[in-house]
Amino acid sequence: MEKEQWGRKIRAFRKLKGYTQIELAGKLGISLTLLGEIERENREPSRELVEKICDTLSISVNEMKNL
């Protein structure tokens, strides 16, 4: 089974919704470094963080998965 590419999808939706990395990291309560590592696919986000990101961006996890 192929590894989910959350970083690419998170970056795409973040930009689509008009957030900078700094703004999104602040809303999520995580460091800019962590968000950058996730978006570059250097770090896998937890399921809870994926759900929090989706809530913040007003999308469903299924929308994120199906990008």
C-alpha positions in Angstrom: 0.0 0.0 0.0 1.3 3.4 -1.0 2.1 5.9 1.8 -0.3 8.8 2.0 1.3 12.0 0.8 -0.2 14.3 3.4 2.4 17.1 3.0 1.7 17.7 -0.7 -2.1 17.7 0.0 -1.8 20.0 3.1 0.3 22.5 1.1 -2.2 22.5 -1.8 -5.2 23.1 0.5 -3.3 25.7 2.6 -2.5 27.7 -0.5 -6.0 27.3 -1.9 -7.5 28.6 1.3 -5.1 31.6 1.3 -3.0 30.7 4.4 0.7 31.2 4.8 2.7 28.6 6.6 3.1 31.0 9.6 -0.7 31.7 9.7 -1.6 28.0 9.6 1.0 26.9 12.1 -0.2 29.6 14.5 -3.9 28.5 14.2 -2.8 24.9 14.7 -0.6 25.7 17.7 2.4 24.0 16.1 5.8 25.3 15.1 6.5 26.6 11.6 9.3 24.1 11.5 7.0 21.2 12.1 4.5 22.4 9.4 7.4 22.8 7.0 8.7 19.3 7.6 5.2 17.9 7.1 4.7 19.8 3.9 8.1 18.7 2.5 7.2 15.0 3.4 10.0 14.8 5.9 7.6 14.1 8.7 4.3 12.2 8.9 1.5 14.1 10.7 -0.5 12.2 13.4 -4.1 11.4 12.6 -5.2 13.9 15.2 -3.1 16.7 13.5 -4.5 15.8 10.1 -8.0 16.1 11.5 -7.1 19.5 13.2 -5.6 20.7 9.9 -8.8 19.7 8.0 -11.0 21.4 10.6 -8.9 24.6 10.4 -9.1 24.6 6.6 -12.8 23.8 6.6 -12.5 20.6 4.6 -13.1 16.9 5.4 -10.4 14.3 5.8 -11.9 12.6 2.7 -11.5 15.7 0.6 -7.9 15.8 1.7 -7.4 12.1 0.9 -9.0 12.4 -2.5 -6.9 15.3 -3.7 
